[in-house]
Amino acid sequence: MKNNLSYIIKIMFTPLLFVFIIWIIIGVEYIFDISFVQYGIRPLSFENIFGIITFPFIHSDINHLFNNTYPLLILGGIISQVYHSVSNKVFLYSYLLSGSVLWIIGNPSINVVGASGVVYSLGSFILVSGFIKKQPRLAMLSFLVIFLNFFNLWGIIEIEQDRISQTAHLSGAIAGAILAVFFRRKGPQPKIYNYEIEEELEEKNKINYLYKENS
């Protein structure tokens, strides 16, 4: 049991650390009766551009934080296991790219907080990777993501409310798709069947034959 726990902590260190930090931050807000909302992201504002770094760590309330916590752990766990060699990069780039896209396409009148963009980026990464790689295991994980987030998918097209921007969800989905293409050669690769190998060898033999004949 202890070994299993150590393995989980080791392989999921980054998402666990991220979740730990966001819970610590909201705990500080409640204990000292303060708010860090000013550290959210305001799209297209150069004065507030640092919000790209800080906004995923700030949440409007406990319910908002809880709704982001479990998908961060589930999706982060899937990526940590399947894409172990680049999982930290995927998580880091999801964090930075989702915020960057939001800063560009978001509503400048809304100060956005929350890790929803990161959640949607991780989910989109798994989903798009499953189709790109044409691999059964990743495809099944993709459909699991769809099932777990079926009702939340509407969040991409809903009207923005309060400080939880639905555009952040769309930004995350865009970021995840970009990262899936960028890391398409990492992690599990599409299976190559015998007939495909034979066809490739046959094609190479034809090329070699023509080359020798012309020589």
N, C-alpha and C positions, 0 to 999 in steps of 0.2 A: 504494500500500500504506500509506504514511504517512498519507494523507488518510483512508483507510478506518479505520485505527486511531484517529485523532483523533475521527472521527465516532462510533465505538463507545464510546470513553471519555466523550465529551460526552453522548451520549444515555443511557448506562447509568451515569452518574456515581454516583448514589445506591446502587444495589445493589453496584457495585464497591467503593465506600467502605465499605459495611457489611461485605462479605466481607473486605476488607483489615483492618479493625479486629478482627474476631473471630479472624483468623489471628495477628495481632500479639499479642492477649491470650493465646492458648494458647501462643504462642512464649515469652512472658515467663514463663508458668507452668512450662514445661519447662526453660528456661535457669536460672531462679532456684529451681527445685524448690519452688514454692509453689502454692497452690490458691485460686481465687476462688469456690469453690462456695458459700461463705456469702452471696454476692451473688445467689443464685438467688431464686426467688419461692416464698413459702410462702402458699398461699391463705388468705384470711380473717384473715391476721395483719397488724394495723395497724403493728406494730413493724417488719415486713418489707415494707411496702407499696412501698418504693423498688425492690423487686425487679421490679416491673412494667417499670421502665426498664432494669435491668441484666441480667435473666436471659437474654435472647436472645443476649447477647455471651459467655456462659460455656458451655463444653461439657465433657462428662465425659472425653472422650479424642479422639484424632486421627480415629478412625473415625467417631465421632459428628459431628465437625465436617465431615469430608469428605462425609458423607451429606447434610448440609444445604447445603454449598457449591454443588454443581452445580445443584440445583433452584432455589436462590436466584438464580443467574446466568441460568438458562434462563427461569424464570417472570418474573424481574425484567426480562429483555431483551424478552420478549413484551409486557409491560405498558408498558415504556419506548417501544416502537415504536408500538404500537397506541393507547395512551392517553397520548401524549407530553405533552399540555397539563396533565394531572393526575397523571402517573405518580409524581411525588415525593410528592404528597399520599396517593395510594393506598398507597405503600410505608410512609410515616410512620404513617398511620392503621392499617395492617395490624399494624405493630410495636406500637403503643400499645393498640389495641382487642383484639388477640388476648391480650395480657397481662392486660388489665382483665377480660375474660370469664373467663380462667383463674383469676384471683384470686377471682372470685365463685363459680365452680362447681367448682373443683379440690378435691383432697383435702388438708385442712389438715395432715396428718401427713407430707406429702411435700414436700421442698424441690426445686423443679424448675429445671433449667437447659436451655439450648439454643434454637436459632432455628427449631425444628420448627413452632411455632405460626405464625410469620411465613410459612414455606413453605406451610403448608396454607391460610393466609389468601389468599396470592397465587393459589394454584391454584384455590381456591373462587371467588375474584373472577372469574377468567377463565371458569371453568365456568358460573357463574350468569349472567354477562354475555352469554355466547354464546346462552343460551336466552332471556333477556329481550329482547335486541335482534333476535332472529330473523334474524341476518345470517350468510350462509354462511362467511365467513372466520373470524369469531369462533367459530362453531359447530365448524369444523374444529379450531381451536385448543383448544376445549373437549375434544374427543375426544382430541386429542394429550395433554392434561393427564391424562385418564383412563388413557390407554395408558401414559404414563411413570410414573404413580403407582399402577398397578393393584394391585400387591402391597402397597404402602404403605397403601392404603386400609384394610386390615385393622387398621392402627395405631390407627384411631379407636375400635375396639371391643375391642382387646386389654387384658389386665390390666396395670396399671401396674407397671413394673419399675425398680428403682434410682432414679435421679434423672431419668429420661426419662419424663415423664408422658404417657400416651396421651390424657389429658384435654386436654393442651395442643394436640394435633392437632385434637380436636373443637372446642376454643375458637377455633382458627385458622379452621376451616371455617365456623363461625358468623360470625366477624368478616368473612370474605371475602364471604359472602352478603349481610350487612348493607351492606357497602361497594358491592357490585354494584348493589343497589337505590338506594343514595344517589347514586351516580354514573351512574345509568341514562341521563341526558341528556347525558353527556359521551362523547367518543370516537365511533366509528362508530355510526350510527343505523340502525334498520330501513329497508329500502328501501320507498319508496312507489311502487306501480305506477300506470300511467296510469288504469286503471279506478277505482282508489281516489280519485285526484284528481278524475276526472269525477264520481264519486258525491258527493264533498265539495262541488264547485262546484254541482252540481244541488241539493243540500240547502240551500246558501246562497241560491240563486236562489229556491227555494220560500219560504224565510223572508222574503226581501226583498219578494217578491210579496205575501205575506200581510200584511206590515207596511204596504205602500203601500195595499193594499185596505182595511185597517182604518182607515187615516188618512183 
